[in-house]
Amino acid sequence: MLLGSLTTYGTTQLVEWSKRRETRRVRWDEAKLDAYAEYVGHVRAVIHANVLLYEVSAGIRTIPRSEHDLSMDLTEAGVAQAIAFERVMLLAEDDVVNAAHSVQEATAAIGWQARGVVEGTLDDWRRLNAAAFAAINRFHQRARADLGVSGRFEGDQHSARGLLLPGSRAEG
């Protein structure tokens, strides 16, 4: 009887420990998913702010906002992206962190041209944006692997969809 009681107690403790461990794993996966999604959302906001500033300063688009206001919007979006990046750094595994670093570098390069810190043509602009979206795709793939999501979307099929960037004036 004592052996049966000890066996029952031990089994119950193992089951409870396993449940707690699974609950912690799910909680961390949920936190990671939130962090990854928030980060990508802020990255997209920064890219959008860069596009507006670049198009207005290059005379591609006119909107009822000054370049200064657009630059301030970009600064605010950049701060939010940096904070979201730090959250990814706290939660992610190495492959995801490295991919996020690549995204940070690629979006910074876009920002430098949008702000006029670096000179470049529209073709240069397109290459910078293509590189950023490729980095975002790598981040997505690494994040999906970290979260245990199956399937792939990298490669020619996904990237062939192109970017939503303005054509050159000569293409018109």
C-alpha positions in Angstrom: 0.0 0.0 0.0 2.8 2.4 0.8 4.5 1.6 -2.5 1.2 2.3 -4.3 0.8 5.6 -2.6 4.4 6.7 -3.3 3.9 5.7 -7.0 0.7 7.6 -7.2 2.2 10.6 -5.6 5.3 10.5 -7.8 3.2 10.1 -11.0 1.0 13.0 -10.0 4.0 15.2 -9.3 5.5 14.4 -12.7 2.2 15.1 -14.5 1.9 18.5 -12.7 5.5 19.4 -13.4 4.9 18.5 -17.1 1.8 20.7 -17.2 3.6 23.7 -15.6 6.5 23.3 -18.0 4.1 23.2 -21.0 2.2 26.3 -19.6 5.5 28.2 -19.4 6.5 27.1 -22.9 3.1 28.3 -24.3 3.4 31.6 -22.4 6.9 32.2 -23.8 5.7 31.3 -27.4 2.8 33.8 -27.0 5.2 36.5 -25.8 7.6 35.8 -28.7 4.7 35.9 -31.2 3.5 39.2 -29.8 7.1 40.6 -29.9 7.8 39.4 -33.4 4.5 40.7 -34.8 4.9 44.1 -33.0 8.4 44.4 -34.3 7.4 43.7 -37.9 4.6 46.2 -37.5 7.0 48.9 -36.4 9.4 48.0 -39.1 6.6 48.5 -41.7 5.7 51.8 -40.1 9.3 53.0 -40.4 9.4 51.9 -44.1 6.2 53.7 -44.8 7.4 56.9 -43.1 10.6 56.6 -45.1 8.7 56.2 -48.3 6.6 59.3 -47.6 9.6 61.4 -46.7 11.6 60.2 -49.7 8.7 60.7 -52.2 7.9 64.2 -51.0 11.6 65.3 -50.8 12.2 63.8 -54.3 9.1 65.4 -55.8 7.5 62.1 -56.6 4.4 62.8 -54.4 2.8 65.8 -52.8 0.9 65.7 -49.6 -0.3 68.5 -47.3 2.6 67.9 -44.8 6.0 69.4 -44.6 9.2 67.5 -44.9 10.0 68.5 -41.3 6.7 66.9 -40.1 7.4 63.8 -42.1 10.9 63.6 -40.7 9.5 63.9 -37.2 7.0 61.1 -38.0 10.0 59.0 -39.1 11.8 59.8 -35.9 8.9 58.7 -33.8 8.4 55.5 -35.8 12.1 54.8 -35.5 12.0 55.1 -31.7 9.0 52.6 -31.6 11.0 50.2 -33.9 14.0 50.4 -31.6 12.0 49.6 -28.5 10.3 46.7 -30.3 13.7 45.5 -31.5 14.9 45.4 -27.8 11.9 43.2 -26.9 12.9 40.8 -29.7 16.5 40.8 -28.4 15.1 39.7 -24.9 13.0 36.9 -26.2 14.4 35.5 -29.4 16.9 32.8 -30.1 20.2 33.7 -31.9 18.9 33.1 -35.5 16.0 35.5 -35.0 18.2 38.1 -33.3 20.6 38.0 -36.2 17.8 38.3 -38.7 16.4 41.3 -36.7 19.9 42.9 -36.8 19.8 42.6 -40.6 16.4 44.2 -40.7 17.6 47.1 -38.5 20.6 47.7 -40.8 18.4 47.5 -44.0 15.8 50.0 -42.6 18.6 52.3 -41.4 20.0 52.4 -44.9 16.6 53.3 -46.3 16.3 56.1 -43.7 19.6 57.6 -44.6 18.6 58.0 -48.2 15.1 59.2 -47.3 16.6 61.9 -45.0 19.2 62.9 -47.6 22.1 61.8 -45.4 23.2 59.5 -48.3 22.7 60.5 -52.0 21.1 58.0 -54.3 19.0 57.5 -57.3 15.5 56.0 -57.5 17.1 52.7 -58.6 19.3 52.9 -55.5 16.2 53.5 -53.4 14.5 50.5 -55.0 17.5 48.3 -54.2 17.6 49.4 -50.6 13.9 48.6 -50.2 14.3 45.3 -51.9 17.1 44.4 -49.5 14.9 45.5 -46.6 12.0 43.3 -47.7 14.4 40.4 -48.2 15.7 40.9 -44.6 12.1 41.1 -43.3 11.3 37.8 -45.1 14.4 36.2 -43.5 13.2 37.5 -40.1 9.8 36.0 -40.7 11.3 32.7 -41.6 13.5 32.6 -38.6 10.7 33.7 -36.3 8.4 31.0 -37.8 11.0 28.3 -37.1 11.5 29.6 -33.6 7.8 29.3 -33.0 7.5 25.9 -34.6 5.4 27.1 -37.5 5.7 24.8 -40.5 6.0 25.9 -44.1 8.2 28.3 -46.0 7.6 31.4 -47.9 11.1 32.5 -48.8 12.4 32.2 -52.3 11.4 33.1 -55.8 7.7 32.6 -55.5 7.2 35.0 -52.5 9.9 37.6 -53.6 8.6 37.7 -57.2 5.6 39.6 -56.1 7.7 42.7 -56.1 7.6 45.9 -54.1 5.0 48.6 -54.1 7.3 51.4 -55.0 6.8 54.1 -57.6 8.1 53.6 -61.1 10.7 55.9 -62.5 9.4 58.9 -64.4 10.9 57.4 -67.5 8.7 54.3 -67.1 5.5 56.4 -67.3 
